[in-house]
Amino acid sequence: GQNVVAFQTGSFYVKCPSGSGATAGQKAFASTTDGSISFAAAGATVSGSVETNFTARNTCLAGEIAIISA
């Protein structure tokens, strides 16, 4: 019951998933069920997720903060 603002460009802080981190340059994938973020190579297939136009700008470990931008 709350409004959501969707952004197509910009830079944002996200928490790396608990099971993995991110490497600078990887694409951000958004879960189609809960919106959580995961990271993989551009063009990869991530089960239950869609590739976004956002890219990780720094390398981080699981649970750390990543900067993504598009």
C-alpha positions as CSV (number, residue, x, y, z in Angstrom):
1,G,0.0,0.0,0.0
2,Q,2.9,2.5,-0.4
3,N,4.2,4.4,-3.4
4,V,7.4,3.3,-5.0
5,V,9.7,5.5,-7.1
6,A,11.6,3.6,-9.9
7,F,14.9,5.0,-11.2
8,Q,16.5,4.2,-14.5
9,T,19.7,6.1,-14.0
10,G,21.8,7.4,-11.1
11,S,24.1,6.0,-8.4
12,F,22.9,4.1,-5.4
13,Y,24.1,2.2,-2.4
14,V,23.0,-1.5,-2.1
15,K,23.9,-4.2,0.3
16,C,25.7,-7.2,-1.4
17,P,23.8,-10.5,-0.9
18,S,24.7,-12.6,2.0
19,G,25.8,-15.5,-0.2
20,S,28.1,-13.6,-2.5
21,G,29.7,-10.2,-3.1
22,A,30.3,-8.2,-6.2
23,T,33.3,-7.4,-8.4
24,A,33.6,-4.0,-10.0
25,G,32.1,-4.1,-13.5
26,Q,29.6,-6.8,-12.9
27,K,25.9,-6.2,-13.8
28,A,23.2,-5.9,-11.1
29,F,20.4,-8.3,-11.4
30,A,17.0,-7.7,-9.6
31,S,14.9,-10.5,-8.2
32,T,11.5,-10.7,-9.7
33,T,10.0,-11.9,-6.4
34,D,11.4,-9.5,-3.8
35,G,13.6,-7.0,-5.6
36,S,16.9,-8.1,-4.0
37,I,20.1,-7.5,-5.9
38,S,22.6,-10.0,-7.0
39,F,25.7,-9.6,-9.3
40,A,27.0,-11.5,-12.3
41,A,28.6,-10.9,-15.7
42,A,26.7,-9.0,-18.3
43,G,24.4,-11.4,-20.3
44,A,24.5,-14.1,-17.6
45,T,21.3,-15.9,-16.5
46,V,20.5,-15.5,-12.9
47,S,17.5,-17.7,-11.8
48,G,14.5,-15.6,-10.9
49,S,16.2,-12.3,-11.7
50,V,16.4,-9.9,-14.6
51,E,19.5,-8.0,-15.7
52,T,19.3,-4.2,-15.0
53,N,21.2,-1.4,-16.7
54,F,23.1,-0.8,-13.4
55,T,26.8,-1.8,-12.9
56,A,28.8,-2.4,-9.7
57,R,31.3,0.4,-9.3
58,N,33.3,-1.2,-6.5
59,T,34.3,-4.7,-5.3
60,C,32.6,-5.8,-2.1
61,L,32.2,-8.9,0.0
62,A,28.9,-10.5,1.1
63,G,27.0,-8.2,3.4
64,E,29.1,-5.1,2.5
65,I,27.9,-2.0,0.6
66,A,28.3,-1.7,-3.2
67,I,27.7,1.3,-5.3
68,I,25.8,0.7,-8.5
69,S,25.2,3.2,-11.2
70,A,23.7,3.5,-14.7
